[in-house]
């Protein structure tokens, strides 16, 4: 029993160390975000119309019947000269979306827009394949990309294109905003996480001159950069991260504009969120496997290499979270066999505290939208514990994705469908895109919910309170996932 006790203890300590290192890098980006400022590289004056370059806009779409029409309407309303704008609707849909796109393209072509529908019957390469195969139609110097749920502001191009005056800039990325954040607790929690990424993480990496990423949408590429980096490749599920890193390894810079927001729709249901998370987590692992050797063989500085490694390995932290939870339960019963102080096992609370500071700053201070600070604080206090619990419980689902990425198991690109939900229209349309049957992941999460509920009970019975907060959060998180799955399955 002593051997087992120390075996679980070592696993717990290793997991805790990995999480601590992840939090340390996050906090370093937070420090850089706060105290390192970048220089302004372009004049504040708006460019004259006659000097604006020609821009192509790519709109990759697949089965997005609820938002395709809205997207095309929005893009054609951009404040940019019509004669300097080409719109490519890359619609690979196999449902009603294709006919919607055809009608919209015809409507705007009759109004004088240079707009074309490109439809592939072979969806090879998924989104990356659509972008790559449409490149021969891109005759401009710059190309902007928007996913189906994005609604860029009218002055988007006039705010982004001038930054390419710096010839080193290959990409300009903008910050995502959320048009349906107030739809539900689930969308509020997603916004909370994304706000950290689009403030502390993206801007922190930019100010620290570390490698950062194009987020797949709401950004503009210099076409020469795409060509120089080798073009779009479909061997990972996050082709945007892949091309971003290959471009930066070629010497190109990514300009991140935190001050320019691009509104988009958050997944309103748990299946949409999980499909998105699976793609991001697995793609992150695939890119780590693909790119890390090249990064360490490059001429980048050591700090850049270390931060790039941390960035690409970030999704793997979910394996550490899963192992931390699993190994902590046996320690309740094996405490008597460990001849050393137990208090240090609560060090996970230190990592938790650093994350609290990070998320509070990003959501309450940096991006505060509410005029009533008391209401904003109340929302954070109520939502954040649930968010952390759900994030920790996503460790099982995300660990499966990361593991598949590391071992090279291939899977289809499952896009995250949207339903046309805005601040003004918060009713969810019929969620017809996902099968609502239980799968292996749902069963595993249900078993883990029972596991951590029992851990709470036994911990109290045994008088071992060291893991009470950890097990309470994990129990809440897995029970929440179970509730969402049941709700999606039986309550439509």
N, C-alpha and C positions, 0 to 999 in steps of 0.2 A: 504493500500500500504506500510505503514511503516513496518508492520509485515512481508510482503513478502520481503522487502528490507533487513531486518536483517536476515531473514531465509536464503536467498541466500548468504548473507555475512558470516554467520556462516559456511555454507557448504563450501564456498570458503576457509575460514581460516582453517577449519579442513583438507581439501584436501592439502592445502599448507603446513600445519604442517607435515602431513604424508610424503610428498615428501621431505621436509627439513630433517626429521629424516633419511629417506633412504639415502640422499646425505651425511649426517653426518657420517653414518656407512661406506659408500664408501670412504669418505675422510680419515677416521681412518685407513682403510685397506691400503690406499695409503701412509699414514704416516708410518705404520708398514713396508710396502714394501721397503720404502726408507731407514729407519734408524735401522731396526732390522735385524741382520744377523744370519743365521743358521750355525752350525758347520758342517764341513765335516765329514761324518761318515764311509767312505770307502776309501781304498787306491786308488791312481790314476792308479796304475799298472793294466794292463788288465789281467783277470784271465786266467790261463792255460786251454787249451782245455780239458785236462783229468779231471778237477774238475768242468766243467760245468754240471749243473743238467739237467735232462730231462724236456722238456717243451712241453705242448700241446697248440696249437693255435686253437681257435674257430672262425669261420667265419660265423656269422649269415647273411643269405641272403633271400630276398623275392622280386621276380620280379625285378631283377637288370640286365637285359640283356645287357645293355651298358657297365657295369663295372665288371661283375663277372669274366670274363676271365682275365682281367687286374689284378684284386685282387689276384687270385690264382697264376698267373705268378710271381707277386711281392713277395708273401709270400714264395714261393719255392726258391726264390733267396736270402733269408736272409743268412747272414754269420754266420751259426750255424751248428754244426755237424749233418749230416743227420740222424745218428743213435740215436740222442738225441732229435729228433723233431717229434711230432705227429701233423698232421693237420686234423681238423674236419670241413668239409664244411657243415654247417647247413642250407640246402636250402629247404625252404618250398614253393618255387615258384609254381605258377599255370600257368606260361607262358613259353616262349622259354628259359628262364634262366636255368631251370632245366636240359635241354638237354646240354646246354653249360657247366654247372657244371659237368655233368656226363662225358663228353668228356675230360675235363681238368683233372679231378680226375684220369681217366683211363690213360691219357698220363703220368702223373707224377708218378703214381703207377708203370708203366712200367719202369720208370727211377730210381726206387728204393726208392721212398719216402713212408713214412708211412702216407698215406692220405686216408681219408674215407669220403664218402658222406652220410649224414643222412638226409632223407626226411620224413616229416610228412604230412599225408593227412588231419589230424585234426590240425589246426593252433591255438589250444587253448593256451592262455597265450602269444601269439605273440612272440616277441623277448625273453622275460623272460622265456616263456614256452620252447622255443627251447634250450636256455642255460641250463635250469634246466633238461630237459629230456636227454641232452647229457652228463651230469655229470658222469653217470656210465661208460662212455667211456674214462673219464679223469683219467689216472692211474699215472700221474706225480705229482710232488709236486707243480708245478706252471702252471698257465693257462693264456695265453695272448688272448685278444679279439680285433678284428678289424672289423669295419663295412665295407660295400662293397666298399665305395669310398676312403678308406684309402690306402696310399702307403708308409708304413714305410721304413725308411732307412735300408740299409743292416746290419748295426751294432746295430739295435734297441735292440735285446735281450742281446747283450754283454754290452750295456750301462745301461740296466735296472736290469737284474738279480742280479748283484753283490750287489745291495742295500739290498737284502733280507738277507745279512749276519747279519743284525740287526734283531734279532728274533721278535722284536715288530712290524716290518713292515709287514702289511697284503696286501698292495696294492702299486704299483708304477704307477703313472700317468704321462704322458708326455704332452707337449704342442702341440696343433693343429696348423698346418701351412696350407696355402691355395694355392693350385696349380692353381686355376683359379681366383685369386683375381682381375686381370686386365681384366676380361671378360666383365664387364659392371659396370655401376654405382651401380646397386643393389648388386653385389658381393663385390664391394669396401666398401659399407656401412656395409655389414655383417662382413667383415674382421675387420672393425674398432671396432665393438662391441665385437667380439670374442677376439681381441687382449687385450682388457681391462680385460676380464674374465680370460684369461690365463697368465696375468702378475699380475696386481694389486690384483685381487680378489683371485685367486688360491694361488699365492705365498704369498700374504699378510696374508691369513688365515694360510698357512703353517708356515710362520715365526712367527706369533703370537700364534702358537700352538692352533688354533681354529679348529673346525670341518670343513673339506672340503669334496670334493666329487670325486668319480671316474666318469669320463665323458662318460661312456658307451662304450668307444672304445679307442684304442691307449694306453692301460695300461695292467699291469700284476697283477694277483691275486695269493696269496698263497692259495692253495685249502683248507687248514685247516681253513683259515679265512672265506671262503664262508660257509663251513659247520658249523662253530661255530656261525656264525651270523644268521643261520636259512635257508640259501639258497636263491635262486632267487624266488621272489614272484611277481605275475602279478596283484595285486590289485591296482596298480597305473600305470600311463603312463610313469613314469620315474623310472623304476626299478633300474637303476644305482644309483640314489640319495638315494633311499630307502635302498638298501643293504649297501651303503657306511656308512650311519648313524648308521644302526644296528651293523655294524662291529666295528665302533668307540665306540659305547656305550658298546661293549664287551671288550674294552681296546686295540683294534688294532690301529695301526698308518697308515696313508696314506702318502707316500713319493711323493712329487711333484717335477718333474724335468723340470724346466723352460728351461734349456739349451738343452734339447733333443726335437727336433721338429718332429712331425709326419704329413706329408703332406696329405691333404684331399681336396675334392671338395665341394665348396659352392653351395647351391641351385641356379640355374641360372634364375629361374622364380618366379614370385610372389606367385603362388600356392604352389610351393615347400617350399618357405620361410614360408608361412602362416601355412602349415601343421606342419612344424617343430616348429614354435612358439606356436601353439595351444597345441601341445603335451608337450612342456617344461613348458608352463605357467600352464596348467591344472595339470600336474604331480607335479609341485611345490606346488600347493595348496593342492592336495591330500596327499602329503607327510607331509605338515604342519599339516593337520588334523590328520594324522596317528601317527606322531612321537613326536609332541610337548609335550604332556603330559608325555611321557616317558623320554624326555630330562630333563624336570623340576623336575621329580621325581628321577633322577639319581644323582650320586655323583660328577658330573662335577662341576667345579668352576662357580661362578656367571658370570664372563666375558664370559666364553665359552657358557653358556646357553643363554646369551643375543645375542651373535654373531650368534649362531645356529638359534635362533628365527628370527633374521634379515635375515639370509640366506634363510630359508625356507619360509619366508613371502615376499621375494623380488618381486615375481610375482604379488602380490596384489597391488604394487605401481601403476599399470596401472589403477586400479579402481579410485585411487586418481587423476591421471592425467585426466581421463575422466570426473570426477566430477568437477575438477578445471576448465576445459574448458567450460563445460555446465553451471555451475553456474556463470561464469564471464560475460556472455552475458547479462542476465537480469540486472546486476549491472550497465550497461551502462545507462539504462533508469531509474533506481531507485536511482541513486546517490544523487539526491536532498533530498531523504527521510532519508539519513544516516547522522546524526549529529556528525561526527567525521572525522578526517583527512583521506584522501584517499591514500596518498603516500605509506603507508605501504603495499598496495595491490600489489605493484611492487616487493615485496620481492622474488617473484619467480625467479627474475633475479639473486639473490644471489646464489640460488641453481643451476641455469643455469651456472653461472660463475665457480662454483666448478666442474661441469661436464666437462666444457671446459678444465680446468687444467688437470683433470684426463685423458681425451681422448687424449689430446695433448701429454702428457707424455708417455702414452702407445704406441701411434702410430708413434710419431715423434722422441722421445728420446730413449725409452727402446728397441723398436723393429725396429729401423730404418734400412731399407734394401737399400734404395736409396743412392747412393754415392753423388748425387747432393742434398744438403740440401735445396737449394732454391726451387727446384721442389717438394720436399717433403712437404715443408711449403705451397706451392701454392696448392697442392692437398688437404691438410688438410683444408685450408681456404675455398676452393670451396666445398668440399664434406661434411664437418661437419655440416653446417647449414641445408643442405638437409637431412642428416642423422638424426639430432635431430627432424626435422619436421616430417619425416616419422615415427620415433620411437614414437613420441607423438600421431600421427594419428593411430598407431597400437593399441592404448589404447582401442578402441571399440572392436576390434577382440579379443584382449588378455583378456579384462575384461569378455567377455562371457566365455572364457576358464577357467579363475580363478573362476568365479561364479559357473560353473558346477562342478569344483573340490571341492569347499567348500560345496555344497549341496549334493554331492555324486552321481551326474548323471554320469552313465557309458557310455563310447563311445569306439569305436574300436581304436586300435593302428594304426594310419595312418603313415606309414614310409615316409621318405623324399627321393624320388628316385633321382638318379644322372645319368648323361648322358655322362660320359667319356670325360669331358672337361678339358683340361690341358692348361698350358702356351703356349705350342706349337700348340695346336689345340683348337681354341676358337670358332669354329662353333658349335652351339647347334643342337643336333640331333632332330628328330621329337618328340615333347613333347606329347607323347601319354598316359601318365599316369593319367592325370587329365581331368575331364570334364570341359569345358571352359564356362559353363552356369553361369549366375548371380545367386546368392543366397541371403538369407536374410542379410548376413554380407555385401555383396557388396551394397545392397540397402541402408542399414543403413549408410555405409561410404559415399555414394553419398549424402544422406540427410545432413550428418554432414558437408560435403564440402560446400554445399549451405548455411548451418547455419553459418559457420564461415566466409564465403565471405560476407554475409549480415552483420555480426557483424563488420567486417572491415568498411564497407560502413557507417553503422549507427553510429559507434564510431567516425568517422571523422565528420559526419553531426552534431552529438551532442556535438562535441568538447571534448569528453572524450578519452584521449589518453593513459590512464593508461594501457590498455590491448592491445595496438596496436601491440606490438611485439608478445605477446602470440597468439592473433588471426591470425596474419599474418603467424606464423609458423604452426598453426593448419590448416589454409586454404590451405597452400602449401602442407602439409602432406596428407590431405584427398583428395585433387585434384590429387596428385601423385598416391595414391592408386587407385583412379577412373581411371586414365590414364592407369596404369598397367593392371587393370582388362579389360578395353576396348581393349587394345592391345592384351592381351592373348586370348580374345574372338573372335576378328575379323581379327587380323593380325597374321597369323601363320608363 
